[in-house]
């Protein structure tokens, strides 16, 4: 897919006209608008039902555009950008004065990322600027990892959906705050704190309750199915299943082994992958399948990976509404 492709040309025209374009990244599909057009950015918040003080990530074509969007960029931050971009990592930096408040949630920082997807990169290069893009779904709900997920969630509210196939990573980017001397992980992702620490020669801090920077995906309730979701340790799945069945509840289950019994109230049982990459890749599509199964309760065995646990905990907190 190149910049000359007619879909890219049409998407650029729509973005420059202030319209919304959904596009694939390696993490999830984004709902994009011209980041320098406040009226266009306002459409993102309206379509998603997103709180106006919730900042957006600006997607840029390469690290050479950092100075157009940020200031006081440390050598370490530039090095991290060169190392991990394109890729599933968002840098929080001091915002350039020209960045609109609606993008940053009124904060003095901005989130920047270069996505690792050929269609997204072609779009960004052809557009020539920054595209503000949260996940292309209703706020707080399960993130989309296919173009069909976007259509299901947003319908005709988006002027165009670029279909780049299923997202390779499947969960949102790692967010790293490098706006001050202290490097802090604000949201875990598939690029781990260990990966960043090894590269920098010092381990980043984890976000504390006193941390002042608001970030995408930081709400307790997020990525959530409408069916109540119960996240349980691996040694209590059988107990949770028996308890639900004893109450006469229809259940859907995600666990790393097949269903040990057949029961008419077990309406879906998905066998979870046993490695982090495959689990993350399938997570949101699997949650959508389980949510559509007609269950009264989704039971998920807690996996061992921090980034996936983060998404499942938030999904559990926001589920059932």
C-alpha contacts under 8 A as a table, 3 or more apart, distances in Angstrom:
res1	aa1	res2	aa2	distance
1	X	5	X	6.55
1	X	118	X	6.71
1	X	119	X	6.07
1	X	122	X	7.13
2	X	5	X	5.54
2	X	8	X	7.79
2	X	119	X	7.54
2	X	122	X	5.71
3	X	8	X	5.97
3	X	9	X	7.12
3	X	122	X	5.07
3	X	123	X	6.63
3	X	125	X	7.27
3	X	126	X	5.64
4	X	8	X	6.92
4	X	9	X	6.75
5	X	8	X	5.41
5	X	9	X	6.47
6	X	9	X	4.96
6	X	10	X	6.07
7	X	10	X	5.18
7	X	11	X	6.08
7	X	162	X	7.26
8	X	11	X	5.03
8	X	12	X	6.15
8	X	122	X	7.23
8	X	123	X	5.72
8	X	126	X	7.44
9	X	12	X	5.22
9	X	13	X	6.32
9	X	126	X	7.57
10	X	13	X	5.09
10	X	14	X	6.28
11	X	14	X	5.13
11	X	15	X	6.19
11	X	21	X	6.47
11	X	123	X	7.49
11	X	160	X	6.89
11	X	162	X	7.94
12	X	15	X	5.10
12	X	16	X	6.12
12	X	123	X	7.01
12	X	126	X	6.92
12	X	127	X	5.47
13	X	16	X	5.22
13	X	17	X	6.18
14	X	17	X	4.96
14	X	18	X	6.45
14	X	19	X	5.20
14	X	20	X	7.14
14	X	21	X	7.30
14	X	159	X	7.42
15	X	18	X	5.17
15	X	19	X	5.12
15	X	20	X	6.32
15	X	21	X	6.77
15	X	32	X	7.90
15	X	33	X	5.94
15	X	34	X	5.80
16	X	19	X	7.34
16	X	34	X	6.77
18	X	33	X	6.88
18	X	34	X	6.70
18	X	37	X	7.03
18	X	39	X	7.17
18	X	40	X	4.77
19	X	33	X	6.56
19	X	40	X	6.20
19	X	158	X	7.77
19	X	159	X	6.28
20	X	31	X	6.66
20	X	32	X	5.54
20	X	33	X	5.20
20	X	40	X	7.22
20	X	43	X	7.41
20	X	44	X	7.32
20	X	158	X	5.45
20	X	159	X	5.57
20	X	160	X	7.04
21	X	31	X	6.02
21	X	32	X	5.08
21	X	33	X	6.65
21	X	158	X	6.08
21	X	159	X	5.87
21	X	160	X	4.94
21	X	161	X	5.83
21	X	162	X	7.44
22	X	29	X	6.61
22	X	30	X	5.45
22	X	31	X	4.45
22	X	32	X	5.63
22	X	136	X	6.44
22	X	150	X	7.69
22	X	158	X	6.90
22	X	160	X	6.28
22	X	161	X	4.63
22	X	162	X	6.09
23	X	29	X	5.52
23	X	30	X	5.43
23	X	31	X	6.74
23	X	32	X	7.14
23	X	119	X	7.69
23	X	120	X	6.44
23	X	161	X	6.03
23	X	162	X	4.90
23	X	163	X	6.85
23	X	164	X	7.45
24	X	27	X	7.98
24	X	28	X	6.42
24	X	29	X	4.34
24	X	30	X	6.25
24	X	117	X	7.13
24	X	119	X	6.95
24	X	120	X	6.12
24	X	145	X	7.86
24	X	146	X	7.78
24	X	147	X	7.76
24	X	162	X	6.87
24	X	163	X	6.79
24	X	164	X	5.61
24	X	165	X	7.63
24	X	167	X	6.81
25	X	28	X	5.63
25	X	29	X	5.72
25	X	30	X	7.05
25	X	115	X	5.81
25	X	116	X	6.47
25	X	117	X	5.16
25	X	119	X	7.78
25	X	120	X	5.96
25	X	167	X	6.39
26	X	87	X	7.66
26	X	88	X	7.14
26	X	115	X	6.66
26	X	116	X	5.69
26	X	117	X	5.45
26	X	167	X	4.92
26	X	168	X	5.06
26	X	169	X	5.38
26	X	170	X	6.95
27	X	88	X	6.52
27	X	145	X	7.52
27	X	167	X	5.78
27	X	168	X	6.61
27	X	169	X	4.86
27	X	170	X	4.74
27	X	171	X	5.15
27	X	172	X	5.15
27	X	173	X	6.46
28	X	135	X	6.45
28	X	143	X	6.68
28	X	144	X	5.80
28	X	145	X	4.86
28	X	146	X	7.82
28	X	167	X	5.82
28	X	169	X	7.70
28	X	170	X	5.73
28	X	171	X	6.30
28	X	172	X	6.32
29	X	135	X	5.73
29	X	136	X	5.70
29	X	143	X	7.75
29	X	144	X	5.68
29	X	145	X	5.72
29	X	146	X	6.91
29	X	147	X	7.38
29	X	150	X	7.54
29	X	167	X	7.41
30	X	133	X	5.04
30	X	134	X	5.34
30	X	135	X	4.41
30	X	136	X	4.81
31	X	44	X	6.95
31	X	132	X	7.81
31	X	133	X	4.85
31	X	134	X	5.67
31	X	135	X	5.75
31	X	136	X	4.37
31	X	137	X	7.81
32	X	44	X	7.57
32	X	131	X	5.73
32	X	132	X	5.46
32	X	133	X	4.31
32	X	134	X	7.30
33	X	37	X	7.73
33	X	40	X	5.74
33	X	41	X	5.68
33	X	44	X	7.24
33	X	131	X	5.46
33	X	132	X	5.41
33	X	133	X	6.58
34	X	37	X	5.42
34	X	40	X	6.39
34	X	41	X	6.83
34	X	129	X	7.72
34	X	130	X	6.48
34	X	131	X	4.99
34	X	132	X	6.27
35	X	38	X	7.22
35	X	40	X	7.82
35	X	41	X	6.47
35	X	58	X	6.74
35	X	99	X	7.90
35	X	100	X	7.70
35	X	103	X	6.83
35	X	129	X	7.98
35	X	130	X	5.53
35	X	131	X	5.03
35	X	132	X	4.77
36	X	99	X	6.71
36	X	100	X	6.44
36	X	130	X	7.48
37	X	40	X	5.35
37	X	41	X	6.25
37	X	100	X	7.92
38	X	41	X	4.97
38	X	42	X	6.04
38	X	100	X	6.71
38	X	102	X	6.47
38	X	103	X	7.95
39	X	42	X	5.10
39	X	43	X	6.76
40	X	43	X	5.31
40	X	44	X	7.16
41	X	44	X	5.32
41	X	45	X	7.04
41	X	102	X	7.06
41	X	103	X	7.19
41	X	132	X	7.22
42	X	45	X	5.32
42	X	46	X	6.35
42	X	102	X	7.44
43	X	46	X	4.96
43	X	47	X	5.98
44	X	47	X	5.33
44	X	48	X	6.07
44	X	50	X	7.81
45	X	48	X	5.32
45	X	49	X	5.57
45	X	50	X	4.78
45	X	51	X	6.88
45	X	52	X	6.55
46	X	49	X	5.23
46	X	50	X	6.86
47	X	50	X	7.88
47	X	138	X	7.35
47	X	154	X	7.52
47	X	157	X	6.65
48	X	136	X	7.66
48	X	137	X	6.22
48	X	138	X	4.40
48	X	139	X	5.18
49	X	138	X	6.36
49	X	139	X	5.70
50	X	54	X	7.19
50	X	138	X	7.73
50	X	139	X	5.36
51	X	54	X	5.54
52	X	55	X	7.86
52	X	102	X	7.26
52	X	105	X	6.67
53	X	102	X	7.63
53	X	104	X	7.86
53	X	105	X	4.23
53	X	106	X	6.81
54	X	104	X	7.53
54	X	105	X	5.22
54	X	214	X	7.09
54	X	215	X	7.07
54	X	216	X	6.72
55	X	102	X	7.42
55	X	103	X	5.62
55	X	104	X	4.55
55	X	105	X	4.44
55	X	106	X	7.96
55	X	110	X	7.82
55	X	111	X	7.98
55	X	214	X	7.03
55	X	215	X	6.18
55	X	216	X	6.24
56	X	103	X	5.33
56	X	104	X	6.23
56	X	105	X	7.60
56	X	110	X	7.94
56	X	111	X	6.91
56	X	132	X	6.09
56	X	133	X	6.40
56	X	134	X	5.97
56	X	215	X	7.88
56	X	216	X	6.56
57	X	90	X	7.57
57	X	103	X	7.64
57	X	110	X	7.27
57	X	111	X	4.77
57	X	112	X	5.67
57	X	113	X	7.04
57	X	132	X	5.64
57	X	133	X	5.91
57	X	134	X	6.44
57	X	216	X	7.59
58	X	103	X	7.88
58	X	110	X	7.70
58	X	111	X	6.05
58	X	112	X	4.93
58	X	113	X	6.37
58	X	130	X	5.79
58	X	131	X	5.41
58	X	132	X	4.26
58	X	133	X	6.35
59	X	112	X	5.89
59	X	113	X	4.94
59	X	114	X	5.63
59	X	115	X	6.96
59	X	124	X	7.64
59	X	130	X	5.48
59	X	131	X	5.10
59	X	132	X	6.09
59	X	133	X	7.00
60	X	63	X	7.63
60	X	65	X	6.89
60	X	112	X	7.06
60	X	113	X	6.18
60	X	114	X	5.32
60	X	115	X	7.91
60	X	124	X	6.27
60	X	129	X	6.53
60	X	130	X	4.88
60	X	131	X	6.70
61	X	65	X	7.48
61	X	114	X	5.81
61	X	115	X	7.89
61	X	121	X	5.86
61	X	124	X	5.08
61	X	125	X	5.53
61	X	128	X	7.55
61	X	129	X	7.62
61	X	130	X	7.68
62	X	65	X	6.14
62	X	66	X	7.94
62	X	85	X	7.53
62	X	86	X	7.38
62	X	114	X	5.86
63	X	66	X	5.47
63	X	78	X	7.87
63	X	81	X	6.36
63	X	82	X	6.71
63	X	85	X	7.43
63	X	114	X	7.38
64	X	67	X	7.34
65	X	68	X	5.42
65	X	69	X	7.09
66	X	69	X	5.53
66	X	70	X	5.88
66	X	112	X	7.99
67	X	70	X	5.19
67	X	71	X	6.23
67	X	73	X	7.94
67	X	96	X	7.59
68	X	96	X	6.80
69	X	95	X	6.05
69	X	96	X	4.94
69	X	98	X	7.63
69	X	99	X	6.51
69	X	110	X	7.62
70	X	73	X	6.87
70	X	93	X	6.05
70	X	94	X	5.45
70	X	95	X	4.39
70	X	96	X	4.36
70	X	110	X	7.15
71	X	93	X	7.30
71	X	94	X	5.50
71	X	95	X	5.98
71	X	96	X	5.39
72	X	93	X	7.95
72	X	94	X	6.56
72	X	179	X	7.94
73	X	77	X	6.28
73	X	78	X	6.86
73	X	93	X	6.96
73	X	94	X	7.53
73	X	179	X	7.54
74	X	77	X	5.17
74	X	78	X	6.42
74	X	178	X	7.93
75	X	78	X	5.11
75	X	79	X	6.11
76	X	79	X	4.99
76	X	80	X	6.19
76	X	200	X	7.35
77	X	80	X	5.09
77	X	81	X	6.22
77	X	91	X	7.79
77	X	178	X	6.19
78	X	81	X	5.07
78	X	82	X	6.22
79	X	82	X	5.11
79	X	83	X	6.09
80	X	83	X	5.03
80	X	84	X	5.95
80	X	85	X	7.95
80	X	196	X	7.82
80	X	199	X	7.93
80	X	200	X	7.93
81	X	84	X	5.50
81	X	85	X	5.41
81	X	91	X	7.72
82	X	85	X	5.77
84	X	87	X	5.64
84	X	88	X	7.73
84	X	89	X	6.78
85	X	88	X	7.66
85	X	89	X	7.26
85	X	113	X	7.46
85	X	114	X	5.64
85	X	115	X	7.22
85	X	116	X	7.38
86	X	113	X	7.72
86	X	114	X	4.82
86	X	115	X	5.14
86	X	116	X	4.61
87	X	113	X	7.81
87	X	114	X	6.37
87	X	115	X	5.29
87	X	116	X	4.77
88	X	113	X	7.73
88	X	114	X	7.97
88	X	115	X	6.48
88	X	116	X	7.15
88	X	172	X	7.20
88	X	173	X	4.37
88	X	174	X	6.23
88	X	189	X	7.50
88	X	190	X	7.14
88	X	191	X	6.84
89	X	113	X	6.35
89	X	114	X	7.94
89	X	173	X	4.92
89	X	174	X	4.72
89	X	175	X	5.93
89	X	176	X	7.33
89	X	189	X	7.76
89	X	191	X	6.85
90	X	111	X	6.07
90	X	112	X	5.40
90	X	113	X	4.75
90	X	114	X	7.95
90	X	173	X	6.21
90	X	174	X	6.02
90	X	175	X	4.66
90	X	176	X	6.12
91	X	111	X	5.48
91	X	112	X	5.28
91	X	113	X	6.51
91	X	175	X	6.05
91	X	176	X	5.12
91	X	177	X	5.95
91	X	178	X	6.62
92	X	109	X	6.30
92	X	110	X	5.52
92	X	111	X	4.48
92	X	112	X	6.54
92	X	175	X	7.14
92	X	176	X	5.98
92	X	177	X	4.44
92	X	178	X	5.72
92	X	179	X	5.95
93	X	109	X	5.32
93	X	110	X	5.56
93	X	111	X	6.57
93	X	112	X	7.83
93	X	177	X	6.66
93	X	178	X	5.70
93	X	179	X	4.18
93	X	180	X	7.95
94	X	108	X	5.90
94	X	109	X	4.32
94	X	110	X	6.22
94	X	179	X	5.33
95	X	99	X	6.58
95	X	108	X	5.68
95	X	109	X	4.62
95	X	110	X	5.04
96	X	99	X	5.69
99	X	103	X	7.20
99	X	104	X	7.76
100	X	103	X	5.66
100	X	104	X	7.03
101	X	104	X	5.25
101	X	105	X	5.85
101	X	106	X	4.69
101	X	107	X	7.26
102	X	105	X	5.39
102	X	106	X	6.54
103	X	106	X	7.71
103	X	110	X	7.65
103	X	132	X	7.12
104	X	107	X	5.39
104	X	108	X	7.31
104	X	109	X	6.48
104	X	110	X	5.52
104	X	111	X	7.74
107	X	110	X	7.62
107	X	213	X	7.62
109	X	179	X	7.14
109	X	213	X	7.72
114	X	121	X	7.84
115	X	120	X	6.73
115	X	121	X	6.85
116	X	120	X	7.55
116	X	121	X	7.20
117	X	120	X	5.31
117	X	121	X	6.09
118	X	121	X	5.15
118	X	122	X	6.03
119	X	122	X	5.08
119	X	123	X	6.17
119	X	164	X	6.48
120	X	123	X	5.10
120	X	124	X	6.15
121	X	124	X	5.05
121	X	125	X	6.03
122	X	125	X	5.26
122	X	126	X	6.10
123	X	126	X	5.24
123	X	127	X	5.98
124	X	127	X	5.05
124	X	128	X	5.94
124	X	129	X	6.67
124	X	130	X	7.16
124	X	131	X	7.32
125	X	128	X	5.09
125	X	129	X	7.64
127	X	130	X	7.95
133	X	136	X	7.86
134	X	216	X	7.72
135	X	143	X	6.09
135	X	144	X	6.95
136	X	143	X	7.07
136	X	144	X	6.40
136	X	150	X	5.94
136	X	153	X	7.96
136	X	154	X	7.57
137	X	141	X	6.74
137	X	142	X	7.31
137	X	143	X	6.08
137	X	144	X	6.47
137	X	150	X	6.26
137	X	153	X	5.54
137	X	154	X	6.35
138	X	141	X	5.74
138	X	153	X	6.58
138	X	154	X	7.27
139	X	222	X	7.73
140	X	221	X	6.52
140	X	222	X	4.21
140	X	223	X	5.38
140	X	224	X	6.09
140	X	318	X	7.24
141	X	222	X	6.10
141	X	223	X	4.58
141	X	224	X	4.58
141	X	225	X	6.26
142	X	222	X	7.51
142	X	223	X	4.06
142	X	224	X	5.14
142	X	225	X	6.14
142	X	284	X	6.23
142	X	287	X	7.50
142	X	288	X	7.14
142	X	315	X	7.78
143	X	223	X	5.91
143	X	284	X	6.33
144	X	147	X	7.46
144	X	149	X	5.07
144	X	150	X	5.93
144	X	284	X	7.01
144	X	285	X	7.67
145	X	149	X	6.66
145	X	166	X	5.60
145	X	167	X	5.19
145	X	170	X	6.18
145	X	284	X	6.97
145	X	285	X	6.87
146	X	149	X	5.29
146	X	150	X	6.87
146	X	163	X	7.57
146	X	164	X	7.85
146	X	165	X	6.01
146	X	166	X	4.79
146	X	167	X	6.60
147	X	150	X	5.17
147	X	151	X	6.44
147	X	161	X	6.79
147	X	162	X	7.31
147	X	163	X	5.36
147	X	164	X	7.45
147	X	165	X	6.97
147	X	166	X	7.69
148	X	151	X	4.96
148	X	152	X	6.05
149	X	152	X	5.06
149	X	153	X	6.20
150	X	153	X	5.20
150	X	154	X	5.79
150	X	155	X	7.18
150	X	161	X	7.81
151	X	154	X	5.45
151	X	155	X	4.60
151	X	156	X	7.63
152	X	155	X	5.97
154	X	157	X	5.63
154	X	158	X	6.77
155	X	158	X	6.83
156	X	159	X	6.93
158	X	161	X	7.04
164	X	167	X	7.82
167	X	170	X	5.46
167	X	281	X	7.23
168	X	281	X	6.08
169	X	190	X	7.73
169	X	277	X	7.07
169	X	280	X	6.47
169	X	281	X	4.96
170	X	280	X	5.43
170	X	281	X	4.09
170	X	282	X	6.57
170	X	283	X	6.94
170	X	284	X	7.07
171	X	189	X	7.13
171	X	190	X	7.83
171	X	280	X	5.96
171	X	281	X	6.93
171	X	283	X	7.70
171	X	284	X	7.69
171	X	308	X	7.83
172	X	189	X	6.46
173	X	187	X	7.75
173	X	188	X	7.51
173	X	189	X	5.28
173	X	190	X	7.10
173	X	191	X	7.79
174	X	185	X	7.48
174	X	186	X	7.68
174	X	187	X	5.42
174	X	188	X	4.87
174	X	189	X	4.02
174	X	190	X	6.63
174	X	191	X	6.10
174	X	192	X	7.42
175	X	185	X	6.00
175	X	186	X	5.33
175	X	187	X	4.90
175	X	188	X	6.70
175	X	189	X	7.53
175	X	215	X	7.98
176	X	183	X	6.89
176	X	184	X	5.67
176	X	185	X	4.64
176	X	186	X	5.78
176	X	187	X	7.27
177	X	180	X	7.61
177	X	182	X	7.99
177	X	183	X	5.71
177	X	184	X	5.08
177	X	185	X	6.30
177	X	186	X	6.64
178	X	181	X	6.94
178	X	182	X	6.71
178	X	183	X	5.06
178	X	184	X	6.92
179	X	182	X	7.95
179	X	183	X	7.90
180	X	183	X	7.15
182	X	204	X	7.48
182	X	205	X	7.49
183	X	204	X	5.04
183	X	205	X	6.21
184	X	204	X	5.15
184	X	205	X	4.51
184	X	206	X	5.53
184	X	207	X	6.15
185	X	188	X	6.64
185	X	193	X	6.89
185	X	204	X	6.46
185	X	205	X	6.15
185	X	206	X	5.07
185	X	207	X	5.84
186	X	206	X	6.74
186	X	207	X	5.16
186	X	215	X	7.19
187	X	207	X	7.94
187	X	215	X	7.94
187	X	217	X	7.53
187	X	218	X	7.36
187	X	307	X	7.90
188	X	191	X	7.68
188	X	192	X	6.73
188	X	193	X	7.62
188	X	306	X	6.89
188	X	307	X	4.82
188	X	310	X	7.35
189	X	192	X	6.20
189	X	306	X	7.98
189	X	307	X	4.84
189	X	308	X	7.78
190	X	277	X	7.85
190	X	307	X	6.63
191	X	195	X	6.26
191	X	196	X	7.44
192	X	195	X	5.07
192	X	196	X	6.50
193	X	196	X	5.18
193	X	197	X	5.93
193	X	203	X	6.91
193	X	204	X	6.38
194	X	197	X	4.92
194	X	198	X	5.97
194	X	203	X	6.80
195	X	198	X	5.37
195	X	199	X	6.41
196	X	199	X	5.17
196	X	200	X	6.15
196	X	203	X	7.20
196	X	204	X	7.33
197	X	200	X	5.14
197	X	201	X	5.62
197	X	202	X	4.90
197	X	203	X	4.07
197	X	204	X	5.98
198	X	201	X	5.21
198	X	202	X	6.74
198	X	203	X	7.22
199	X	202	X	7.94
200	X	203	X	7.51
207	X	211	X	6.30
208	X	211	X	5.42
214	X	218	X	7.17
215	X	218	X	5.66
216	X	219	X	7.89
217	X	222	X	6.66
219	X	222	X	6.16
219	X	314	X	7.63
220	X	314	X	5.36
220	X	317	X	6.50
220	X	318	X	7.45
221	X	224	X	6.98
221	X	314	X	4.73
221	X	315	X	6.20
221	X	316	X	7.41
221	X	317	X	4.85
221	X	318	X	3.99
221	X	319	X	7.67
222	X	311	X	7.53
222	X	314	X	4.95
222	X	315	X	5.32
222	X	317	X	7.39
222	X	318	X	5.68
223	X	311	X	6.62
223	X	312	X	7.78
223	X	314	X	6.48
223	X	315	X	4.86
223	X	318	X	7.51
224	X	314	X	6.99
224	X	315	X	3.96
224	X	316	X	6.59
224	X	317	X	7.61
224	X	318	X	5.17
224	X	319	X	4.94
225	X	228	X	7.10
225	X	229	X	7.37
225	X	287	X	6.90
225	X	288	X	7.05
225	X	291	X	5.84
225	X	315	X	6.71
225	X	318	X	7.53
225	X	319	X	5.13
225	X	320	X	6.84
226	X	291	X	6.65
226	X	319	X	5.28
226	X	320	X	4.61
226	X	321	X	5.46
227	X	291	X	5.71
227	X	295	X	7.08
227	X	296	X	6.44
227	X	297	X	6.07
227	X	298	X	6.69
227	X	319	X	5.93
227	X	320	X	4.65
227	X	321	X	7.55
228	X	296	X	7.03
228	X	297	X	5.21
228	X	298	X	6.13
228	X	316	X	7.02
228	X	319	X	4.78
228	X	320	X	4.02
228	X	321	X	7.80
229	X	297	X	5.98
229	X	298	X	4.59
229	X	299	X	5.95
229	X	300	X	7.27
229	X	315	X	7.23
229	X	316	X	4.90
229	X	319	X	5.81
229	X	320	X	7.21
230	X	297	X	7.28
230	X	298	X	6.07
230	X	299	X	4.89
230	X	300	X	6.15
230	X	316	X	6.09
231	X	299	X	6.12
231	X	300	X	4.90
231	X	301	X	5.98
231	X	302	X	5.84
231	X	312	X	7.22
231	X	313	X	7.11
231	X	316	X	6.67
232	X	236	X	6.27
232	X	237	X	6.31
232	X	240	X	7.82
232	X	299	X	7.25
232	X	300	X	6.23
232	X	301	X	5.19
232	X	302	X	5.52
233	X	236	X	5.58
233	X	237	X	6.84
233	X	301	X	5.83
233	X	302	X	5.26
234	X	237	X	5.86
234	X	301	X	5.44
234	X	302	X	6.29
234	X	303	X	7.99
235	X	238	X	7.41
236	X	239	X	5.12
236	X	240	X	6.15
237	X	240	X	5.09
237	X	241	X	6.10
237	X	299	X	7.55
237	X	300	X	7.81
237	X	301	X	6.35
238	X	241	X	5.08
238	X	242	X	6.12
239	X	242	X	5.19
239	X	243	X	6.02
240	X	243	X	5.14
240	X	244	X	6.17
240	X	299	X	7.46
241	X	244	X	5.29
241	X	245	X	6.12
241	X	251	X	7.70
241	X	299	X	7.57
242	X	245	X	5.14
242	X	246	X	5.89
243	X	246	X	5.04
243	X	247	X	6.44
244	X	247	X	5.17
244	X	248	X	6.51
244	X	249	X	5.33
244	X	250	X	7.55
244	X	251	X	7.22
244	X	297	X	7.92
245	X	248	X	4.97
245	X	249	X	5.43
245	X	250	X	7.02
245	X	251	X	7.63
245	X	265	X	6.77
246	X	249	X	7.48
248	X	265	X	7.38
249	X	265	X	6.68
249	X	295	X	7.58
249	X	296	X	5.77
249	X	297	X	7.12
250	X	265	X	4.47
250	X	266	X	5.87
250	X	267	X	6.41
250	X	294	X	7.65
250	X	295	X	4.77
250	X	296	X	5.11
250	X	297	X	6.59
251	X	265	X	6.22
251	X	266	X	5.04
251	X	267	X	5.96
251	X	268	X	7.01
251	X	295	X	4.88
251	X	296	X	5.85
251	X	297	X	4.95
251	X	298	X	5.75
251	X	299	X	7.14
252	X	266	X	6.07
252	X	267	X	5.73
252	X	268	X	4.54
252	X	269	X	5.60
252	X	270	X	7.90
252	X	290	X	5.93
252	X	293	X	7.13
252	X	295	X	5.84
252	X	297	X	6.39
252	X	298	X	4.73
252	X	299	X	6.24
253	X	266	X	7.91
253	X	268	X	6.28
253	X	269	X	4.64
253	X	270	X	6.09
253	X	290	X	7.59
253	X	298	X	5.66
253	X	299	X	4.74
253	X	300	X	5.79
254	X	269	X	6.01
254	X	270	X	4.87
254	X	271	X	6.02
254	X	272	X	5.97
254	X	298	X	7.77
254	X	299	X	6.34
254	X	300	X	4.73
254	X	301	X	6.30
255	X	258	X	7.51
255	X	269	X	7.71
255	X	270	X	6.59
255	X	271	X	5.40
255	X	272	X	5.22
255	X	300	X	6.16
255	X	301	X	5.20
256	X	271	X	4.99
256	X	272	X	4.37
256	X	273	X	6.23
256	X	274	X	6.44
256	X	301	X	7.80
257	X	271	X	5.36
257	X	272	X	7.12
258	X	269	X	7.19
258	X	270	X	7.46
258	X	271	X	5.78
259	X	262	X	7.07
259	X	269	X	6.36
262	X	266	X	7.31
263	X	266	X	5.43
264	X	267	X	6.84
266	X	269	X	7.08
267	X	293	X	6.46
267	X	294	X	7.31
267	X	295	X	6.50
268	X	290	X	6.69
268	X	293	X	6.47
270	X	286	X	7.66
272	X	279	X	6.61
273	X	276	X	7.71
273	X	278	X	5.88
273	X	279	X	5.09
274	X	278	X	7.53
274	X	279	X	6.90
275	X	278	X	5.77
275	X	279	X	6.13
276	X	279	X	5.10
276	X	280	X	6.03
276	X	305	X	6.53
276	X	308	X	7.95
277	X	280	X	5.40
277	X	281	X	6.14
278	X	281	X	5.07
278	X	282	X	6.27
279	X	282	X	5.39
279	X	283	X	5.80
280	X	283	X	5.08
280	X	284	X	7.88
280	X	308	X	6.44
281	X	284	X	7.75
282	X	285	X	5.60
282	X	286	X	5.90
283	X	286	X	5.19
283	X	287	X	6.20
284	X	287	X	5.02
284	X	288	X	6.20
285	X	288	X	5.13
285	X	289	X	6.30
286	X	289	X	5.02
286	X	290	X	6.21
287	X	290	X	5.10
287	X	291	X	5.93
288	X	291	X	5.00
288	X	292	X	6.21
289	X	292	X	5.24
289	X	293	X	6.41
290	X	293	X	5.14
290	X	294	X	7.96
290	X	295	X	7.71
290	X	298	X	6.98
291	X	294	X	6.96
291	X	295	X	7.29
291	X	298	X	7.55
292	X	295	X	7.85
295	X	298	X	6.86
302	X	309	X	6.85
303	X	308	X	7.30
303	X	309	X	6.52
304	X	309	X	7.21
305	X	308	X	5.56
305	X	309	X	6.03
306	X	309	X	5.00
306	X	310	X	6.05
307	X	310	X	5.17
307	X	311	X	6.63
308	X	311	X	5.22
308	X	312	X	6.24
309	X	312	X	5.07
309	X	313	X	5.97
310	X	313	X	5.32
310	X	314	X	6.37
311	X	314	X	5.28
311	X	315	X	6.02
312	X	315	X	4.82
312	X	316	X	6.01
313	X	316	X	5.11
313	X	317	X	6.25
314	X	317	X	5.01
314	X	318	X	6.25
315	X	318	X	5.35
315	X	319	X	5.87
316	X	319	X	5.20
318	X	321	X	6.86
